[in-house]
């Protein structure tokens, strides 16, 4: 397979340019035939050959390579500060490819204890059957992680900020611990996005994304990505993408590229709207706790300020009235619609214990049943706050 993921293989703005310049131009050059400013969507499964093996620009068959997917991969690698990116049909498909690239039977995976429920399920219910062990530790506590590392730990998996408790883990500290133990460090950067946080530059080996969320940003696609600056890992992930075949469609790749171009402006507004929501909720008598790294009393507020450009668009809260109040509140909000997922322009609310994290009920990853998670969207801030405050007031 020809390597088309290296940023230098397509015209690009280059590493000296700012984030949004790279988001808009890297991998996204105009169509050379027509001058169309937006690269076309290459909805094709196969490519005509000029004689056997005479590939045009290396393209042979779309599972192995497609120009729309390559354009996205170049753009994503540039934004994360990696050399190679690989995109998939979902975040979990990307996770599976990274695990296949890194693990053998007998290996151990150490995971943060409040990672996305589906990530834990993938290892504990799929990978354990193939001889891989999994345990968890509080990733925001370096001593706890150090104590949980085993001689056969080969993957240290961290998600920060975490889902749904919004804990922040020290990526550079974890990278040091993982590397000393001979493990690769994978950072799920779905909540922060490369605009707010760049784990590869902090020492992580692989950045993982559910592009379904902020990167897609409009709740209209499902996708995933793995990005690395390690050529050996890149080759192994590329092989999994090609040989297992969980690729995204050219149309989804194109939509994701379209969305990445506005990531910075969207994230700035997600951050300011979430900060305003979190501050408006603090002290409300119907709430016992608000979890948001942008609040000064968040346990890792200072670390988040150093590691991230902004605190993100996700807020969670626990209710005085417990589980019943949580069930009631999600029936009363209007701007915040009840749905799984996050990161879109519209605000969403979910009850993780019954929805996103139902798969880890009864395990050490179970989340409090009085906890609601808010994905603070891009509606007017006043409308978002009024919606929540009115619904909370109606509970009592
Ligand atoms: C949604 C999500 C995933 C899984 O991604 P899918 O695109 O749903 O497969 C992984 N990690 C985090 C943090 C997520 O929010």
Boltz pocket constraint, residues with backbone or C-beta under 6 A from the ligand:
constraints:
  - pocket:
      binder: B
      contacts: [[A, 89], [A, 90], [A, 91], [A, 92], [A, 93], [A, 116], [A, 118], [A, 119], [A, 159], [A, 163], [A, 188], [A, 190], [A, 191], [A, 209], [A, 210], [A, 211], [A, 212], [A, 213], [A, 222], [A, 223], [A, 224]]
      max_distance: 6.0
